[in-house]
């Protein structure tokens, strides 16, 4: 099959089909949520993951200051909140309030959990290297939780816990295979 050239700047869309997450953060009294599609496990022992955030984002400063964050996994029914948190700035107001989400205390970090999400990974930043125009916040998972019943015994998601996967712009698909549009 013939191939066509692709702009290198769009290469992430070829490989980035992991779940879209809501990363929550807090530094002092300031808190926020950022929608991220760039998240990946980077170590099993110790358990670590990395999130990529551009330095100009409000959440970047909160994570850099507190050295903590929580990766919250939203179900697909939170599409509007996910879109809101990815298109509004925390500088302009509290995203928990704006998105209709609930902040609850985490077990091991100061950043809040997003109550409406079904899974959470609480992280402490161990490294934060610059990679081009983003910072990779590498966090050690210090606590993790998931709603009972979200997975079957083979770690497959059950309904209604389908995840969102970003395709670009307002286009997503769910882990159930449905294409959905946020805007």
C-alpha positions in Angstrom: 0.0 0.0 0.0 1.5 3.4 -0.9 2.3 5.8 1.9 1.9 9.6 2.1 4.1 12.1 3.9 2.9 13.3 7.3 3.9 16.5 9.0 6.2 15.4 11.8 4.5 17.7 14.2 1.4 15.5 13.9 3.2 12.2 14.7 1.8 12.0 18.2 -1.7 11.4 16.7 -0.4 8.1 15.2 0.6 6.7 18.6 -1.3 8.5 21.3 -4.4 6.5 21.8 -4.0 5.9 25.5 -6.8 7.2 27.8 -7.2 10.9 28.2 -6.8 11.8 31.8 -7.4 14.7 34.2 -4.3 15.7 36.1 -5.2 17.5 39.3 -2.7 19.7 41.1 -2.5 22.1 44.0 0.2 24.5 45.3 -0.9 26.2 48.5 -4.5 27.5 48.0 -4.3 27.4 44.2 -5.6 24.3 42.5 -6.4 23.2 39.0 -7.1 20.4 36.6 -5.5 19.9 33.2 -6.7 17.5 30.5 -3.8 15.4 29.2 -3.4 12.8 26.4 0.3 12.6 26.9 0.8 10.3 29.9 2.7 7.0 30.0 4.1 4.5 32.5 7.9 4.8 32.7 8.9 2.3 35.4 7.5 -0.7 37.2 9.9 -0.8 40.1 9.5 1.8 41.5 6.1 2.5 39.8 6.4 5.7 37.9 4.6 7.6 35.2 5.3 10.7 33.1 3.0 13.5 32.1 3.9 16.1 29.5 2.9 19.7 30.1 3.9 22.9 28.3 5.5 25.5 30.6 2.9 28.2 29.8 0.1 26.2 31.3 -1.2 27.2 34.7 -1.0 23.6 36.0 2.7 23.5 35.0 3.5 26.1 37.6 1.4 24.4 40.3 3.1 21.0 39.7 6.6 22.6 39.5 5.9 24.3 42.9 4.3 21.5 44.8 6.2 18.6 43.1 2.9 16.5 43.2 0.0 15.7 41.0 -2.8 13.1 40.6 -3.7 11.3 37.4 -7.4 10.8 37.4 -9.0 8.5 34.9 -12.5 9.8 33.8 -15.2 7.7 32.4 -16.5 8.7 28.9 -19.6 10.2 30.4 -17.4 13.1 31.6 -16.6 14.2 28.1 -17.9 17.8 28.6 -15.8 18.2 31.8 -12.7 16.7 30.1 -13.2 19.2 27.2 -13.7 22.1 29.6 -10.6 21.3 31.6 -8.6 21.1 28.4 -9.8 24.3 26.8 -10.1 26.7 29.8 -7.2 28.1 31.9 -7.1 27.7 35.6 -5.8 31.3 35.7 -9.4 32.4 34.8 -11.2 30.5 37.6 -11.5 27.2 39.5 -11.8 24.4 37.0 -13.4 22.1 39.6 -16.3 24.6 39.8 -16.4 25.4 36.1 -16.5 21.7 35.1 -18.9 20.7 37.8 -16.3 18.3 39.4 -15.7 17.6 43.0 -12.3 17.8 44.7 -11.7 15.2 47.5 -8.6 14.7 49.6 -6.0 12.3 48.3 -4.4 9.7 50.6 -0.7 10.5 50.1 -0.4 13.9 48.3 -1.7 17.4 48.7 -3.3 17.6 45.3 -7.0 16.6 45.3 -8.6 13.6 43.6 -11.4 14.2 41.1 -14.3 12.3 42.8 -16.2 11.6 39.6 -13.2 9.7 38.1 -13.0 6.0 38.6 -9.3 5.6 39.1 -6.5 7.8 40.6 -2.7 7.6 40.7 -1.2 9.9 43.3 2.4 11.0 42.3 5.4 12.8 43.7 7.7 14.3 41.1 11.1 12.7 41.1 12.4 14.4 37.9 11.2 17.1 35.5 13.4 17.2 32.4 12.6 19.5 29.5 11.7 17.7 26.3 11.5 20.3 23.5 8.5 22.5 24.2 7.2 20.5 27.2 8.3 19.4 30.6 8.1 15.7 31.5 6.9 15.5 35.1 8.1 12.0 36.1 6.2 11.0 39.2 6.6 8.1 41.5 3.2 6.6 42.2 2.8 6.8 46.0 -0.9 5.7 46.1 -3.4 4.4 43.6 -7.1 3.5 43.8 -9.9 2.3 41.5 -13.6 1.9 42.0 -14.6 -1.7 42.8 -16.1 -3.3 39.8 -14.5 -1.1 37.2 -12.4 -4.0 35.9 -13.2 -7.7 35.4 -10.7 -10.3 36.6 -8.7 -9.9 33.4 -8.3 -6.1 34.0 -10.7 -5.3 31.2 -12.9 -2.2 31.8 -16.6 -2.9 32.5 -19.4 -0.6 31.6 -19.9 2.3 32.4 -16.2 2.8 32.9 -15.3 3.3 29.2 -12.3 5.7 28.8 -11.9 8.6 26.4 -9.1 8.6 23.8 -8.2 11.9 22.1 -8.0 12.0 18.3 -7.3 15.7 17.9 -9.4 18.8 18.3 -12.8 18.0 19.8 -12.8 14.4 18.4 -12.5 11.5 20.8 -13.4 7.8 20.8 -14.3 5.7 23.7 -12.9 2.4 24.8 -16.3 1.0 23.7 -15.4 2.0 20.1 -17.8 5.0 19.8 -16.6 8.2 18.2 -17.7 11.3 20.2 -17.4 15.0 19.7 -16.9 17.4 22.6 -17.8 20.7 21.0 
